[in-house]
Amino acid sequence: MQRRAAAIYVIFFVLVAIGAYSLTTVAQQPSVSVDGQNYSQGDTIRADGTQWTVNVMDGEGNLSSVNESARFTGSLANNSSLLFSEGEYRPAPNGSGGGAGTGTGSASPSASPGGPGTPGTTGTGVSTGEGASNDSATRFLVAVPNASGSNGSGGNATNVTSFTLRQQFETSERLREDPSVADVTLTAENGTQYVRYRNGTSQRLDEYLPAPEVRNVSVGDSFPYKNNSTTVESINTSGATLTWEGRLTRSQDFEEGTNVTLGGTKYVAHFPENSTLTLSENVSGYQAEQAAVAGFNNRILGLWGIVIISLFAAVLIIALAYMPVRG
């Protein structure tokens, strides 16, 4: 009697498993099909005056555009450092100050009639190169007149039309290279620094250092900055604004279902084939179809769960039915 009942339950669970499996074989998965423009590899799209090139491969891709005359801007902060080498300036690495002996010689901004890249007051040029990959780079400090308010204007300078680049010296490096002086400076109680000669004499540091090279840069000057033909657009007490033209490449990467914005219009990316891209404005419709596909897949997973559980229950019942009974 026990095995007969077990056989009935086994048949029941097997029939349930067969029924669930049958449903998985006949169910039709909904497809995603949205209206839109189709594109292939190398096709172009023009939106708001920008031409985009379509790149598609293996069900994903990107849109790229190139502007050969894009306008870029940069800034030079007051009291920041620049390195000058091979006729061009570049930002000095952070945390690499010019040492205790920045240019404190007798040169003044008014003594420098030259433009950027043209030496004004000629001092004894010193290679400083600290923190730079090129040991021949010379360090300059950006200084905006009246930026500190030292002239009594309270720091609110107006009509600033130029700034200066004042050469900086790496004091410790110069002292190490000079065999006639000690490697360190002495500081008096009033803060004045001195160079100590090995013969026992000393000299003020600002007198020991050569006159720094000073260069004037005005609004409208061409400024050789980071491999660009740059123009000084404006100057204020915080620093200078630079502008230049160059090549700008923009790219938007996408895959199935990614939102893409072109010319202010939002599209959804769909790949009916691996080498074909469809851009559709019907974003909500695409999302609804994707939700239907996800719901279908969840139901299929549920049916497979029924198949597995039913077959497991049938096997378990058979095993229990044929277990030996004591007595």
Secondary structure by P-SEA (a helix, b strand, c coil): caaaaaaaaaaaaaaaaaaaaaaaaabbbbbbbbbbbbbcccbbbbcccbbbbbbbcccccbbbbbbcbbbbbbbbcccbbbbbccccccccccccccccccccccccccccccccccccccccccccccccccccbbbbbbbbcccccccccccccccccbbbbbbbbaaaaaaaaccccccbbbbccccbbbbbccccbbbbccccccbbbbbbbcccccccccccccccccccccbbbbbbbbbbbbbbbbccbbbbbcccbbbbbbbccccbbbbbcaaaaaaaaaaaaaaaaaaaaaaaaaaaaaaaaaaaaaaaaaccccc
